[in-house]
Amino acid sequence: MRHLRKNPVYFLKDRLNVNKVIINADGAARGNPGPAAIGATIKDEGGNIIASISRRIGVTTNNQAEYRAIITALEKAVSLGARQVILKSDSKLIVEQINGRYKIKNTALRPLYQEIVRLTGSLENITISYVPRTRNAEADKLANKALDNM
Protein backbone atom coordinates (compact mmCIF):
# COMPACT_ATOMS: atom_id res chain seq x y z
CA MET A 1 0.00 0.00 0.00
CA ARG A 2 1.33 3.42 -0.93
CA HIS A 3 0.91 6.24 1.58
CA LEU A 4 0.96 9.84 0.44
CA ARG A 5 2.09 10.95 3.88
CA LYS A 6 4.91 9.62 5.97
CA ASN A 7 2.50 9.29 8.91
CA PRO A 8 -1.03 8.90 7.57
CA VAL A 9 -3.83 10.55 9.53
CA TYR A 10 -6.67 8.37 10.75
CA PHE A 11 -9.79 9.77 12.35
CA LEU A 12 -11.01 7.74 15.33
CA LYS A 13 -14.67 8.32 14.51
CA ASP A 14 -14.20 6.74 11.06
CA ARG A 15 -12.51 3.58 12.42
CA LEU A 16 -14.49 3.08 15.59
CA ASN A 17 -16.33 -0.20 15.93
CA VAL A 18 -19.11 0.02 18.50
CA ASN A 19 -21.82 -2.41 19.48
CA LYS A 20 -24.45 -0.22 21.16
CA VAL A 21 -25.19 3.44 20.41
CA ILE A 22 -27.66 6.08 21.50
CA ILE A 23 -28.93 8.34 18.72
CA ASN A 24 -30.73 11.65 19.11
CA ALA A 25 -32.07 12.86 15.77
CA ASP A 26 -33.95 15.95 14.64
CA GLY A 27 -35.14 17.45 11.40
CA ALA A 28 -36.13 21.07 10.85
CA ALA A 29 -37.75 23.03 8.05
CA ARG A 30 -38.33 26.76 7.84
CA GLY A 31 -41.70 26.70 6.18
CA ASN A 32 -43.63 23.55 5.40
CA PRO A 33 -42.24 22.83 2.90
CA GLY A 34 -39.20 25.03 3.12
CA PRO A 35 -35.43 25.01 3.47
CA ALA A 36 -34.61 22.04 5.68
CA ALA A 37 -31.76 20.47 7.61
CA ILE A 38 -31.01 17.52 9.85
CA GLY A 39 -29.06 17.10 13.05
CA ALA A 40 -28.08 14.07 15.07
CA THR A 41 -25.71 12.86 17.73
CA ILE A 42 -24.48 9.30 18.06
CA LYS A 43 -23.10 8.41 21.48
CA ASP A 44 -21.57 5.33 23.01
CA GLU A 45 -23.01 3.75 26.15
CA GLY A 46 -20.88 6.08 28.27
CA GLY A 47 -22.50 9.15 26.72
CA ASN A 48 -19.43 10.11 24.68
CA ILE A 49 -20.20 11.59 21.26
CA ILE A 50 -18.70 9.38 18.57
CA ALA A 51 -20.37 11.12 15.61
CA SER A 52 -22.52 14.12 14.90
CA ILE A 53 -24.48 15.18 11.85
CA SER A 54 -25.42 18.72 10.82
CA ARG A 55 -26.48 19.00 7.20
CA ARG A 56 -28.81 20.89 4.89
CA ILE A 57 -31.11 18.69 2.82
CA GLY A 58 -32.80 21.17 0.48
CA VAL A 59 -36.48 22.06 0.45
CA THR A 60 -38.76 19.56 2.17
CA THR A 61 -41.43 19.24 4.86
CA ASN A 62 -40.84 19.02 8.61
CA ASN A 63 -41.86 15.35 8.67
CA GLN A 64 -39.64 14.43 5.74
CA ALA A 65 -36.74 16.18 7.48
CA GLU A 66 -37.41 14.18 10.67
CA TYR A 67 -37.35 10.92 8.70
CA ARG A 68 -34.18 11.93 6.84
CA ALA A 69 -32.43 12.74 10.14
CA ILE A 70 -33.23 9.27 11.46
CA ILE A 71 -32.15 7.58 8.21
CA THR A 72 -28.83 9.44 8.07
CA ALA A 73 -28.08 8.72 11.73
CA LEU A 74 -28.91 5.03 11.31
CA GLU A 75 -26.67 4.81 8.23
CA LYS A 76 -23.80 6.31 10.22
CA ALA A 77 -24.43 4.02 13.21
CA VAL A 78 -24.44 0.94 10.98
CA SER A 79 -21.21 2.10 9.29
CA LEU A 80 -19.62 2.39 12.75
CA GLY A 81 -20.53 -1.23 13.46
CA ALA A 82 -23.49 -0.67 15.77
CA ARG A 83 -25.63 -3.74 16.38
CA GLN A 84 -27.91 -2.26 19.04
CA VAL A 85 -29.49 1.19 18.81
CA ILE A 86 -31.50 3.34 21.15
CA LEU A 87 -33.00 6.09 18.99
CA LYS A 88 -34.67 9.18 20.40
CA SER A 89 -36.69 11.76 18.49
CA ASP A 90 -38.86 14.71 19.48
CA SER A 91 -41.35 13.95 16.69
CA LYS A 92 -44.14 11.94 18.28
CA LEU A 93 -45.77 11.38 14.89
CA ILE A 94 -42.65 9.87 13.34
CA VAL A 95 -41.87 7.71 16.40
CA GLU A 96 -45.43 6.35 16.47
CA GLN A 97 -45.36 5.68 12.71
CA ILE A 98 -42.06 3.81 12.91
CA ASN A 99 -43.30 1.79 15.89
CA GLY A 100 -46.46 0.86 13.95
CA ARG A 101 -48.93 2.62 16.23
CA TYR A 102 -49.90 5.31 13.65
CA LYS A 103 -50.67 4.77 9.98
CA ILE A 104 -48.51 6.51 7.40
CA LYS A 105 -51.14 8.41 5.43
CA ASN A 106 -48.76 10.70 3.56
CA THR A 107 -47.48 8.73 0.56
CA ALA A 108 -44.28 10.82 0.42
CA LEU A 109 -43.29 9.40 3.83
CA ARG A 110 -43.72 5.71 2.92
CA PRO A 111 -40.39 5.31 1.05
CA LEU A 112 -38.61 7.00 3.97
CA TYR A 113 -40.28 4.61 6.40
CA GLN A 114 -39.30 1.66 4.20
CA GLU A 115 -35.67 2.83 4.22
CA ILE A 116 -35.72 2.84 8.03
CA VAL A 117 -37.14 -0.70 8.01
CA ARG A 118 -34.34 -1.77 5.66
CA LEU A 119 -31.65 -0.19 7.86
CA THR A 120 -33.02 -1.63 11.09
CA GLY A 121 -33.03 -5.09 9.51
CA SER A 122 -29.26 -5.21 9.88
CA LEU A 123 -29.44 -4.51 13.63
CA GLU A 124 -29.82 -6.99 16.47
CA ASN A 125 -32.03 -4.61 18.44
CA ILE A 126 -33.49 -1.14 18.08
CA THR A 127 -35.63 0.88 20.45
CA ILE A 128 -37.23 4.05 19.12
CA SER A 129 -38.76 6.42 21.60
CA TYR A 130 -40.22 9.90 21.83
CA VAL A 131 -38.46 12.51 23.95
CA PRO A 132 -39.53 16.11 24.60
CA ARG A 133 -37.68 18.77 22.61
CA THR A 134 -35.79 19.82 25.75
CA ARG A 135 -34.23 16.34 25.90
CA ASN A 136 -33.28 16.49 22.23
CA ALA A 137 -31.51 19.86 22.37
CA GLU A 138 -28.17 18.75 20.90
CA ALA A 139 -29.74 17.33 17.74
CA ASP A 140 -32.06 20.33 17.45
CA LYS A 141 -29.08 22.67 17.73
CA LEU A 142 -27.21 20.79 14.99
CA ALA A 143 -30.20 20.94 12.62
CA ASN A 144 -30.72 24.65 13.24
CA LYS A 145 -27.00 25.34 12.88
CA ALA A 146 -27.11 23.87 9.38
CA LEU A 147 -30.19 25.95 8.56
CA ASP A 148 -28.60 29.14 9.88
CA ASN A 149 -25.56 28.61 7.66
CA MET A 150 -27.61 28.50 4.43
C-alpha positions in Angstrom: 0.0 0.0 0.0 1.3 3.4 -0.9 0.9 6.2 1.6 1.0 9.8 0.4 2.1 10.9 3.9 4.9 9.6 6.0 2.5 9.3 8.9 -1.0 8.9 7.6 -3.8 10.6 9.5 -6.7 8.4 10.8 -9.8 9.8 12.4 -11.0 7.7 15.3 -14.7 8.3 14.5 -14.2 6.7 11.1 -12.5 3.6 12.4 -14.5 3.1 15.6 -16.3 -0.2 15.9 -19.1 0.0 18.5 -21.8 -2.4 19.5 -24.4 -0.2 21.2 -25.2 3.4 20.4 -27.7 6.1 21.5 -28.9 8.3 18.7 -30.7 11.6 19.1 -32.1 12.9 15.8 -34.0 15.9 14.6 -35.1 17.5 11.4 -36.1 21.1 10.9 -37.8 23.0 8.1 -38.3 26.8 7.8 -41.7 26.7 6.2 -43.6 23.6 5.4 -42.2 22.8 2.9 -39.2 25.0 3.1 -35.4 25.0 3.5 -34.6 22.0 5.7 -31.8 20.5 7.6 -31.0 17.5 9.9 -29.1 17.1 13.0 -28.1 14.1 15.1 -25.7 12.9 17.7 -24.5 9.3 18.1 -23.1 8.4 21.5 -21.6 5.3 23.0 -23.0 3.7 26.1 -20.9 6.1 28.3 -22.5 9.2 26.7 -19.4 10.1 24.7 -20.2 11.6 21.3 -18.7 9.4 18.6 -20.4 11.1 15.6 -22.5 14.1 14.9 -24.5 15.2 11.8 -25.4 18.7 10.8 -26.5 19.0 7.2 -28.8 20.9 4.9 -31.1 18.7 2.8 -32.8 21.2 0.5 -36.5 22.1 0.4 -38.8 19.6 2.2 -41.4 19.2 4.9 -40.8 19.0 8.6 -41.9 15.3 8.7 -39.6 14.4 5.7 -36.7 16.2 7.5 -37.4 14.2 10.7 -37.3 10.9 8.7 -34.2 11.9 6.8 -32.4 12.7 10.1 -33.2 9.3 11.5 -32.2 7.6 8.2 -28.8 9.4 8.1 -28.1 8.7 11.7 -28.9 5.0 11.3 -26.7 4.8 8.2 -23.8 6.3 10.2 -24.4 4.0 13.2 -24.4 0.9 11.0 -21.2 2.1 9.3 -19.6 2.4 12.8 -20.5 -1.2 13.5 -23.5 -0.7 15.8 -25.6 -3.7 16.4 -27.9 -2.3 19.0 -29.5 1.2 18.8 -31.5 3.3 21.1 -33.0 6.1 19.0 -34.7 9.2 20.4 -36.7 11.8 18.5 -38.9 14.7 19.5 -41.3 14.0 16.7 -44.1 11.9 18.3 -45.8 11.4 14.9 -42.7 9.9 13.3 -41.9 7.7 16.4 -45.4 6.4 16.5 -45.4 5.7 12.7 -42.1 3.8 12.9 -43.3 1.8 15.9 -46.5 0.9 14.0 -48.9 2.6 16.2 -49.9 5.3 13.7 -50.7 4.8 10.0 -48.5 6.5 7.4 -51.1 8.4 5.4 -48.8 10.7 3.6 -47.5 8.7 0.6 -44.3 10.8 0.4 -43.3 9.4 3.8 -43.7 5.7 2.9 -40.4 5.3 1.1 -38.6 7.0 4.0 -40.3 4.6 6.4 -39.3 1.7 4.2 -35.7 2.8 4.2 -35.7 2.8 8.0 -37.1 -0.7 8.0 -34.3 -1.8 5.7 -31.7 -0.2 7.9 -33.0 -1.6 11.1 -33.0 -5.1 9.5 -29.3 -5.2 9.9 -29.4 -4.5 13.6 -29.8 -7.0 16.5 -32.0 -4.6 18.4 -33.5 -1.1 18.1 -35.6 0.9 20.5 -37.2 4.1 19.1 -38.8 6.4 21.6 -40.2 9.9 21.8 -38.5 12.5 24.0 -39.5 16.1 24.6 -37.7 18.8 22.6 -35.8 19.8 25.7 -34.2 16.3 25.9 -33.3 16.5 22.2 -31.5 19.9 22.4 -28.2 18.8 20.9 -29.7 17.3 17.7 -32.1 20.3 17.5 -29.1 22.7 17.7 -27.2 20.8 15.0 -30.2 20.9 12.6 -30.7 24.6 13.2 -27.0 25.3 12.9 -27.1 23.9 9.4 -30.2 26.0 8.6 -28.6 29.1 9.9 -25.6 28.6 7.7 -27.6 28.5 4.4 
